[in-house]
Amino acid sequence: MKEVSTIVKSPKNVCYLQITMNYCAKYLISGFAILLVFIGVISCSNEPDTTFADTVKLALRDVGHHILLSNKDSTSLVNPVKKIGPLKFQVSFESSFSINPDSLVAIIKSSFKKAHLPLNYLTEVIRCHDQEVAYSYEMKMNEEKGIIPCSGRELHKDCYMVTVRFTKAPETFTNNTKLIFLVLIIVLALVVFVFYKRKPKLIPTTQEDIYETIGRYKFYPGQNKLIKEAIEISLSKKECELLSIFIAKPNQIIKRDELTKKVWEDNGVFVSRSLDTYISKLRKKLQEDPSIKLTNIHGIGYKLEI
């Protein structure tokens, strides 16, 4: 046995759905914002990552090796490279040697280029016994833009340490971070744009939007009409009132007295045949659906069978 189903578009339910969507959207946007702040903090840091530091140490050991080879020394050791600052590194040696500035510039540039390190740095040659700077120069991508004094003047044999401080953060690190930061900003902007563009409008529900389902029909009591598969069937006020009573008690016998009292009591003169006439009209309007029957219970009343 089928039962009448009632579908009510509740404004309360629509509001709750709207609030839930807004709540979720706020959390989503907040999550993106926190992520962007985190990336921003990383991108603002001058501290290179571990991979960068390891690469610099390998490159400086290569520099130390070639400095000793230029002194025809293939047996002395290059001491472990030390990190003495965020972007500053130092290499020391086991034995004394002499330094030709031109050779030093070329060796460091070549080693750094092979290691794909930034070519913006300040180099200092420090004497071991008094920690004084015996020679220094600044490189800015190439010799023309940098400051490279005392070309050709050789530093006599002594104990030296070579210090390199990068004047710019590692290029690969900052570029990748900026790219990620930019992508996240674009994604966040798209999320905000799509959310607000597709934000459903809260349309207030009126009594006219409320309908009840009867078989294949949709009954709109507020509009005095039936709709069957997009075909609208108009109802008179009496027909609408009678159908509302039957829908409230499907598959139950409703006495004639109850029907006449509810529909005609305050609506003027009632003729005994009026009820039967309106019931007949309703039957014709519901006859397209065989699952619905408006049955006459002889001597008692009527029943809407679904």
C-alpha atoms as a printed R data frame, in Angstrom:
    type eleno elety resid chain resno       x      y       z
1   ATOM     1    CA   MET     A     1   0.000  0.000   0.000
2   ATOM     2    CA   LYS     A     2   1.377  3.392  -1.019
3   ATOM     3    CA   GLU     A     3   1.285  6.318   1.311
4   ATOM     4    CA   VAL     A     4   1.028 10.005   0.616
5   ATOM     5    CA   SER     A     5   4.428 11.690   0.928
6   ATOM     6    CA   THR     A     6   4.689 15.307   1.929
7   ATOM     7    CA   ILE     A     7   7.561 17.438   0.630
8   ATOM     8    CA   VAL     A     8   8.076 20.717   2.426
9   ATOM     9    CA   LYS     A     9  10.855 23.099   1.477
10  ATOM    10    CA   SER     A    10  11.639 24.346   4.937
11  ATOM    11    CA   PRO     A    11  13.349 27.749   5.200
12  ATOM    12    CA   LYS     A    12  14.964 26.514   8.407
13  ATOM    13    CA   ASN     A    13  16.622 23.609   6.564
14  ATOM    14    CA   VAL     A    14  17.784 25.905   3.756
15  ATOM    15    CA   CYS     A    15  19.271 28.330   6.284
16  ATOM    16    CA   TYR     A    16  21.052 25.484   8.080
17  ATOM    17    CA   LEU     A    17  22.548 24.266   4.789
18  ATOM    18    CA   GLN     A    18  23.646 27.800   3.946
19  ATOM    19    CA   ILE     A    19  25.307 28.267   7.359
20  ATOM    20    CA   THR     A    20  27.069 24.893   7.046
21  ATOM    21    CA   MET     A    21  28.425 25.820   3.614
22  ATOM    22    CA   ASN     A    22  29.668 29.178   4.883
23  ATOM    23    CA   TYR     A    23  31.287 27.506   7.901
24  ATOM    24    CA   CYS     A    24  33.140 24.964   5.732
25  ATOM    25    CA   ALA     A    25  34.217 27.656   3.275
26  ATOM    26    CA   LYS     A    26  35.636 29.768   6.099
27  ATOM    27    CA   TYR     A    27  37.689 26.812   7.367
28  ATOM    28    CA   LEU     A    28  38.945 26.094   3.839
29  ATOM    29    CA   ILE     A    29  39.969 29.693   3.235
30  ATOM    30    CA   SER     A    30  41.543 29.935   6.707
31  ATOM    31    CA   GLY     A    31  43.559 26.790   5.997
32  ATOM    32    CA   PHE     A    32  44.906 28.264   2.780
33  ATOM    33    CA   ALA     A    33  45.716 31.525   4.549
34  ATOM    34    CA   ILE     A    34  47.702 29.717   7.263
35  ATOM    35    CA   LEU     A    35  49.595 27.774   4.611
36  ATOM    36    CA   LEU     A    36  50.434 30.986   2.762
37  ATOM    37    CA   VAL     A    37  51.732 32.593   5.949
38  ATOM    38    CA   PHE     A    38  53.888 29.535   6.612
39  ATOM    39    CA   ILE     A    39  55.351 29.662   3.099
40  ATOM    40    CA   GLY     A    40  55.852 33.399   3.467
41  ATOM    41    CA   VAL     A    41  57.849 32.916   6.674
42  ATOM    42    CA   ILE     A    42  60.038 30.350   4.951
43  ATOM    43    CA   SER     A    43  60.566 32.584   1.924
44  ATOM    44    CA   CYS     A    44  61.607 35.509   4.163
45  ATOM    45    CA   SER     A    45  64.262 33.454   5.906
46  ATOM    46    CA   ASN     A    46  67.879 34.026   4.894
47  ATOM    47    CA   GLU     A    47  68.899 30.607   6.156
48  ATOM    48    CA   PRO     A    48  69.583 28.231   3.232
49  ATOM    49    CA   ASP     A    49  68.550 24.624   3.431
50  ATOM    50    CA   THR     A    50  70.828 21.698   4.320
51  ATOM    51    CA   THR     A    51  71.356 20.694   0.690
52  ATOM    52    CA   PHE     A    52  72.723 24.141  -0.127
53  ATOM    53    CA   ALA     A    53  75.190 24.052   2.782
54  ATOM    54    CA   ASP     A    54  76.412 20.575   1.791
55  ATOM    55    CA   THR     A    55  76.896 21.719  -1.812
56  ATOM    56    CA   VAL     A    56  78.936 24.739  -0.693
57  ATOM    57    CA   LYS     A    57  81.173 22.543   1.469
58  ATOM    58    CA   LEU     A    58  81.862 20.197  -1.445
59  ATOM    59    CA   ALA     A    59  82.619 23.140  -3.747
60  ATOM    60    CA   LEU     A    60  85.023 24.729  -1.238
61  ATOM    61    CA   ARG     A    61  86.888 21.454  -0.768
62  ATOM    62    CA   ASP     A    62  87.277 21.414  -4.539
63  ATOM    63    CA   VAL     A    63  88.591 25.004  -4.334
64  ATOM    64    CA   GLY     A    64  91.103 23.975  -1.644
65  ATOM    65    CA   HIS     A    65  92.246 21.011  -3.738
66  ATOM    66    CA   HIS     A    66  92.956 23.199  -6.785
67  ATOM    67    CA   ILE     A    67  94.714 25.860  -4.688
68  ATOM    68    CA   LEU     A    68  97.136 23.192  -3.418
69  ATOM    69    CA   LEU     A    69  97.594 21.756  -6.915
70  ATOM    70    CA   SER     A    70  98.466 25.256  -8.202
71  ATOM    71    CA   ASN     A    71 101.230 25.170  -5.567
72  ATOM    72    CA   LYS     A    72 102.324 21.737  -6.855
73  ATOM    73    CA   ASP     A    73 101.169 20.173  -3.593
74  ATOM    74    CA   SER     A    74  99.225 16.948  -4.078
75  ATOM    75    CA   THR     A    75  99.778 15.437  -0.640
76  ATOM    76    CA   SER     A    76  98.694 18.052   1.930
77  ATOM    77    CA   LEU     A    77  95.178 17.818   3.317
78  ATOM    78    CA   VAL     A    78  92.302 20.254   2.966
79  ATOM    79    CA   ASN     A    79  90.674 20.543   6.402
80  ATOM    80    CA   PRO     A    80  86.900 20.093   6.790
81  ATOM    81    CA   VAL     A    81  84.922 23.112   5.593
82  ATOM    82    CA   LYS     A    82  83.158 24.989   8.422
83  ATOM    83    CA   LYS     A    83  79.893 26.878   8.295
84  ATOM    84    CA   ILE     A    84  80.502 30.018  10.380
85  ATOM    85    CA   GLY     A    85  77.322 31.944   9.525
86  ATOM    86    CA   PRO     A    86  73.961 31.637   7.766
87  ATOM    87    CA   LEU     A    87  75.631 32.175   4.364
88  ATOM    88    CA   LYS     A    88  79.289 32.138   5.377
89  ATOM    89    CA   PHE     A    89  81.759 29.241   5.023
90  ATOM    90    CA   GLN     A    90  85.491 28.754   5.687
91  ATOM    91    CA   VAL     A    91  88.088 26.319   4.407
92  ATOM    92    CA   SER     A    92  91.502 25.860   6.050
93  ATOM    93    CA   PHE     A    93  94.603 23.873   5.104
94  ATOM    94    CA   GLU     A    94  97.166 21.548   6.681
95  ATOM    95    CA   SER     A    95 100.194 23.317   5.196
96  ATOM    96    CA   SER     A    96 101.281 26.752   4.034
97  ATOM    97    CA   PHE     A    97 101.012 27.899   0.418
98  ATOM    98    CA   SER     A    98 101.138 30.987  -1.766
99  ATOM    99    CA   ILE     A    99  98.138 32.503  -3.534
100 ATOM   100    CA   ASN     A   100  97.889 34.205  -6.887
101 ATOM   101    CA   PRO     A   101  94.721 36.398  -6.828
102 ATOM   102    CA   ASP     A   102  93.950 35.752 -10.511
103 ATOM   103    CA   SER     A   103  94.155 31.999  -9.984
104 ATOM   104    CA   LEU     A   104  92.063 32.181  -6.794
105 ATOM   105    CA   VAL     A   105  89.254 34.104  -8.577
106 ATOM   106    CA   ALA     A   106  89.243 31.648 -11.471
107 ATOM   107    CA   ILE     A   107  89.338 28.546  -9.225
108 ATOM   108    CA   ILE     A   108  86.443 29.672  -7.006
109 ATOM   109    CA   LYS     A   109  84.361 30.812  -9.961
110 ATOM   110    CA   SER     A   110  84.890 27.526 -11.776
111 ATOM   111    CA   SER     A   111  84.094 25.346  -8.741
112 ATOM   112    CA   PHE     A   112  80.977 27.339  -7.845
113 ATOM   113    CA   LYS     A   113  79.760 27.292 -11.426
114 ATOM   114    CA   LYS     A   114  80.105 23.490 -11.597
115 ATOM   115    CA   ALA     A   115  78.159 23.197  -8.324
116 ATOM   116    CA   HIS     A   116  75.438 25.615  -9.585
117 ATOM   117    CA   LEU     A   117  75.999 27.936  -6.627
118 ATOM   118    CA   PRO     A   118  75.099 31.665  -6.584
119 ATOM   119    CA   LEU     A   119  77.770 33.834  -8.210
120 ATOM   120    CA   ASN     A   120  77.294 36.712  -5.782
121 ATOM   121    CA   TYR     A   121  79.750 36.391  -2.902
122 ATOM   122    CA   LEU     A   122  82.519 38.052  -0.918
123 ATOM   123    CA   THR     A   123  85.826 36.184  -0.634
124 ATOM   124    CA   GLU     A   124  88.439 36.825   2.057
125 ATOM   125    CA   VAL     A   125  91.903 35.305   2.458
126 ATOM   126    CA   ILE     A   126  92.782 35.384   6.167
127 ATOM   127    CA   ARG     A   127  96.238 34.859   7.693
128 ATOM   128    CA   CYS     A   128  96.187 32.163  10.373
129 ATOM   129    CA   HIS     A   129  98.585 33.768  12.860
130 ATOM   130    CA   ASP     A   130  96.882 37.176  13.241
131 ATOM   131    CA   GLN     A   131  93.432 36.652  11.664
132 ATOM   132    CA   GLU     A   132  94.023 39.654   9.402
133 ATOM   133    CA   VAL     A   133  92.540 39.796   5.917
134 ATOM   134    CA   ALA     A   134  95.439 39.429   3.500
135 ATOM   135    CA   TYR     A   135  93.280 39.698   0.380
136 ATOM   136    CA   SER     A   136  89.577 40.038  -0.444
137 ATOM   137    CA   TYR     A   137  87.297 40.647  -3.385
138 ATOM   138    CA   GLU     A   138  83.576 40.746  -4.165
139 ATOM   139    CA   MET     A   139  82.041 38.852  -7.063
140 ATOM   140    CA   LYS     A   140  78.748 39.974  -8.645
141 ATOM   141    CA   MET     A   141  77.953 37.423 -11.325
142 ATOM   142    CA   ASN     A   142  81.158 38.254 -13.203
143 ATOM   143    CA   GLU     A   143  84.417 40.188 -12.928
144 ATOM   144    CA   GLU     A   144  83.111 43.301 -14.675
145 ATOM   145    CA   LYS     A   145  80.410 43.899 -12.027
146 ATOM   146    CA   GLY     A   146  82.474 42.719  -9.074
147 ATOM   147    CA   ILE     A   147  85.391 44.326  -7.203
148 ATOM   148    CA   ILE     A   148  88.619 42.372  -7.772
149 ATOM   149    CA   PRO     A   149  91.673 44.430  -6.691
150 ATOM   150    CA   CYS     A   150  95.432 43.647  -6.725
151 ATOM   151    CA   SER     A   151  95.287 41.525  -9.853
152 ATOM   152    CA   GLY     A   152  98.602 39.763 -10.479
153 ATOM   153    CA   ARG     A   153 100.096 40.419  -7.022
154 ATOM   154    CA   GLU     A   154 100.981 37.124  -5.406
155 ATOM   155    CA   LEU     A   155 100.504 36.452  -1.692
156 ATOM   156    CA   HIS     A   156 103.714 34.933  -0.336
157 ATOM   157    CA   LYS     A   157 103.767 31.476   1.174
158 ATOM   158    CA   ASP     A   158 102.008 31.441   4.540
159 ATOM   159    CA   CYS     A   159  99.184 29.774   6.460
160 ATOM   160    CA   TYR     A   160  95.897 30.996   5.021
161 ATOM   161    CA   MET     A   161  92.159 30.354   5.434
162 ATOM   162    CA   VAL     A   162  89.697 31.147   2.663
163 ATOM   163    CA   THR     A   163  86.267 32.477   3.690
164 ATOM   164    CA   VAL     A   164  83.302 32.908   1.356
165 ATOM   165    CA   ARG     A   165  80.097 34.747   2.307
166 ATOM   166    CA   PHE     A   166  77.209 34.677  -0.165
167 ATOM   167    CA   THR     A   167  75.651 38.112  -0.576
168 ATOM   168    CA   LYS     A   168  72.369 36.684  -1.930
169 ATOM   169    CA   ALA     A   169  70.246 33.775  -0.718
170 ATOM   170    CA   PRO     A   170  70.495 30.609  -2.849
171 ATOM   171    CA   GLU     A   171  68.734 31.421  -6.116
172 ATOM   172    CA   THR     A   172  67.120 28.006  -6.622
173 ATOM   173    CA   PHE     A   173  65.687 28.020  -3.100
174 ATOM   174    CA   THR     A   174  64.155 31.503  -3.309
175 ATOM   175    CA   ASN     A   175  62.831 31.016  -6.839
176 ATOM   176    CA   ASN     A   176  61.096 27.757  -5.959
177 ATOM   177    CA   THR     A   177  59.627 29.272  -2.819
178 ATOM   178    CA   LYS     A   178  58.330 32.307  -4.690
179 ATOM   179    CA   LEU     A   179  56.812 30.047  -7.329
180 ATOM   180    CA   ILE     A   180  55.022 27.931  -4.691
181 ATOM   181    CA   PHE     A   181  53.882 31.089  -2.902
182 ATOM   182    CA   LEU     A   182  52.507 32.532  -6.157
183 ATOM   183    CA   VAL     A   183  50.689 29.299  -7.054
184 ATOM   184    CA   LEU     A   184  49.080 29.134  -3.609
185 ATOM   185    CA   ILE     A   185  47.912 32.755  -3.870
186 ATOM   186    CA   ILE     A   186  46.339 32.010  -7.273
187 ATOM   187    CA   VAL     A   187  44.620 28.880  -5.920
188 ATOM   188    CA   LEU     A   188  43.303 30.801  -2.904
189 ATOM   189    CA   ALA     A   189  41.995 33.571  -5.163
190 ATOM   190    CA   LEU     A   190  40.215 31.014  -7.366
191 ATOM   191    CA   VAL     A   191  38.644 29.301  -4.339
192 ATOM   192    CA   VAL     A   192  37.335 32.626  -3.014
193 ATOM   193    CA   PHE     A   193  36.084 33.655  -6.473
194 ATOM   194    CA   VAL     A   194  34.282 30.367  -7.157
195 ATOM   195    CA   PHE     A   195  32.764 30.251  -3.656
196 ATOM   196    CA   TYR     A   196  31.303 33.732  -3.780
197 ATOM   197    CA   LYS     A   197  30.219 33.455  -7.416
198 ATOM   198    CA   ARG     A   198  28.368 30.191  -6.831
199 ATOM   199    CA   LYS     A   199  27.109 31.106  -3.388
200 ATOM   200    CA   PRO     A   200  23.447 30.041  -3.416
201 ATOM   201    CA   LYS     A   201  20.960 32.791  -2.756
202 ATOM   202    CA   LEU     A   202  18.655 32.243   0.164
203 ATOM   203    CA   ILE     A   203  15.164 32.406  -1.333
204 ATOM   204    CA   PRO     A   204  12.391 32.696   1.248
205 ATOM   205    CA   THR     A   205   9.871 29.874   1.045
206 ATOM   206    CA   THR     A   206   6.169 30.767   0.944
207 ATOM   207    CA   GLN     A   207   3.071 28.654   1.337
208 ATOM   208    CA   GLU     A   208   2.763 28.614  -2.450
209 ATOM   209    CA   ASP     A   209   6.018 26.615  -2.702
210 ATOM   210    CA   ILE     A   210   4.667 23.810  -0.514
211 ATOM   211    CA   TYR     A   211   3.256 20.776  -2.277
212 ATOM   212    CA   GLU     A   212   2.212 17.240  -1.489
213 ATOM   213    CA   THR     A   213   2.683 14.197  -3.671
214 ATOM   214    CA   ILE     A   214  -0.307 12.037  -4.629
215 ATOM   215    CA   GLY     A   215   0.743  9.258  -6.966
216 ATOM   216    CA   ARG     A   216   1.944 10.973 -10.109
217 ATOM   217    CA   TYR     A   217   0.473 14.309  -9.064
218 ATOM   218    CA   LYS     A   218   1.851 17.246  -7.125
219 ATOM   219    CA   PHE     A   219  -0.848 19.048  -5.201
220 ATOM   220    CA   TYR     A   220  -0.270 22.733  -4.391
221 ATOM   221    CA   PRO     A   221  -3.002 23.703  -1.910
222 ATOM   222    CA   GLY     A   222  -1.753 27.290  -1.709
223 ATOM   223    CA   GLN     A   223  -2.202 27.717  -5.470
224 ATOM   224    CA   ASN     A   224  -5.356 25.605  -5.974
225 ATOM   225    CA   LYS     A   225  -3.758 23.366  -8.563
226 ATOM   226    CA   LEU     A   226  -2.550 19.894  -9.433
227 ATOM   227    CA   ILE     A   227   0.478 19.235 -11.601
228 ATOM   228    CA   LYS     A   228   1.025 15.972 -13.430
229 ATOM   229    CA   GLU     A   229   4.211 15.612 -15.462
230 ATOM   230    CA   ALA     A   230   4.394 19.357 -16.161
231 ATOM   231    CA   ILE     A   231   0.663 19.516 -16.991
232 ATOM   232    CA   GLU     A   232  -1.126 21.946 -14.694
233 ATOM   233    CA   ILE     A   233  -4.705 21.181 -13.614
234 ATOM   234    CA   SER     A   234  -6.648 24.015 -12.009
235 ATOM   235    CA   LEU     A   235  -8.855 23.325  -9.000
236 ATOM   236    CA   SER     A   236 -11.770 25.311  -7.676
237 ATOM   237    CA   LYS     A   237 -11.640 26.444  -4.065
238 ATOM   238    CA   LYS     A   238 -14.091 23.702  -2.979
239 ATOM   239    CA   GLU     A   239 -12.187 21.017  -4.886
240 ATOM   240    CA   CYS     A   240  -8.961 22.156  -3.261
241 ATOM   241    CA   GLU     A   241 -10.505 22.079   0.227
242 ATOM   242    CA   LEU     A   242 -11.950 18.606  -0.305
243 ATOM   243    CA   LEU     A   243  -8.669 17.236  -1.665
244 ATOM   244    CA   SER     A   244  -6.760 18.671   1.310
245 ATOM   245    CA   ILE     A   245  -9.075 16.779   3.674
246 ATOM   246    CA   PHE     A   246  -8.631 13.496   1.783
247 ATOM   247    CA   ILE     A   247  -4.823 13.872   1.627
248 ATOM   248    CA   ALA     A   248  -4.713 14.430   5.391
249 ATOM   249    CA   LYS     A   249  -6.374 11.012   5.869
250 ATOM   250    CA   PRO     A   250  -5.358  8.756   2.979
251 ATOM   251    CA   ASN     A   251  -7.023  5.332   2.720
252 ATOM   252    CA   GLN     A   252  -9.481  6.279   5.479
253 ATOM   253    CA   ILE     A   253 -13.250  6.686   5.225
254 ATOM   254    CA   ILE     A   254 -14.343 10.280   5.746
255 ATOM   255    CA   LYS     A   255 -18.023 10.740   6.543
256 ATOM   256    CA   ARG     A   256 -20.218 12.991   4.432
257 ATOM   257    CA   ASP     A   257 -21.119 15.102   7.469
258 ATOM   258    CA   GLU     A   258 -17.444 15.811   8.180
259 ATOM   259    CA   LEU     A   259 -16.797 16.846   4.589
260 ATOM   260    CA   THR     A   260 -19.820 19.138   4.358
261 ATOM   261    CA   LYS     A   261 -19.186 20.701   7.751
262 ATOM   262    CA   LYS     A   262 -15.527 21.560   6.960
263 ATOM   263    CA   VAL     A   263 -16.158 22.819   3.419
264 ATOM   264    CA   TRP     A   264 -19.662 24.376   3.524
265 ATOM   265    CA   GLU     A   265 -20.373 25.254   7.143
266 ATOM   266    CA   ASP     A   266 -19.262 28.887   6.830
267 ATOM   267    CA   ASN     A   267 -19.651 29.227   3.084
268 ATOM   268    CA   GLY     A   268 -23.317 29.808   2.423
269 ATOM   269    CA   VAL     A   269 -26.123 27.404   1.465
270 ATOM   270    CA   PHE     A   270 -25.319 23.713   1.047
271 ATOM   271    CA   VAL     A   271 -27.253 21.562  -1.431
272 ATOM   272    CA   SER     A   272 -27.187 17.809  -0.832
273 ATOM   273    CA   ARG     A   273 -25.960 17.144  -4.358
274 ATOM   274    CA   SER     A   274 -23.111 19.688  -4.131
275 ATOM   275    CA   LEU     A   275 -20.737 17.265  -2.387
276 ATOM   276    CA   ASP     A   276 -21.328 14.519  -4.953
277 ATOM   277    CA   THR     A   277 -20.836 17.011  -7.788
278 ATOM   278    CA   TYR     A   278 -17.445 18.186  -6.509
279 ATOM   279    CA   ILE     A   279 -16.334 14.621  -5.768
280 ATOM   280    CA   SER     A   280 -17.187 13.719  -9.363
281 ATOM   281    CA   LYS     A   281 -15.120 16.645 -10.649
282 ATOM   282    CA   LEU     A   282 -12.159 15.555  -8.522
283 ATOM   283    CA   ARG     A   283 -12.435 11.980  -9.850
284 ATOM   284    CA   LYS     A   284 -12.134 13.238 -13.425
285 ATOM   285    CA   LYS     A   285  -9.059 15.334 -12.582
286 ATOM   286    CA   LEU     A   286  -7.356 12.397 -10.855
287 ATOM   287    CA   GLN     A   287  -8.337  9.705 -13.355
288 ATOM   288    CA   GLU     A   288  -5.039  9.891 -15.263
289 ATOM   289    CA   ASP     A   289  -3.333  8.022 -12.425
290 ATOM   290    CA   PRO     A   290  -4.832  4.534 -11.913
291 ATOM   291    CA   SER     A   291  -3.111  4.207  -8.534
292 ATOM   292    CA   ILE     A   292  -5.455  6.854  -7.103
293 ATOM   293    CA   LYS     A   293  -9.160  6.169  -6.504
294 ATOM   294    CA   LEU     A   294 -11.810  8.345  -4.883
295 ATOM   295    CA   THR     A   295 -14.249  5.668  -3.708
296 ATOM   296    CA   ASN     A   296 -17.867  6.162  -2.602
297 ATOM   297    CA   ILE     A   297 -18.654  4.228   0.561
298 ATOM   298    CA   HIS     A   298 -22.436  3.921   0.201
299 ATOM   299    CA   GLY     A   299 -24.392  5.652   2.941
300 ATOM   300    CA   ILE     A   300 -21.271  6.645   4.859
301 ATOM   301    CA   GLY     A   301 -18.903  8.891   2.880
302 ATOM   302    CA   TYR     A   302 -15.806  8.753   0.689
303 ATOM   303    CA   LYS     A   303 -12.283  7.355   0.801
304 ATOM   304    CA   LEU     A   304  -9.123  8.409  -1.100
305 ATOM   305    CA   GLU     A   305  -7.391  5.135  -1.944
306 ATOM   306    CA   ILE     A   306  -3.736  5.348  -2.813
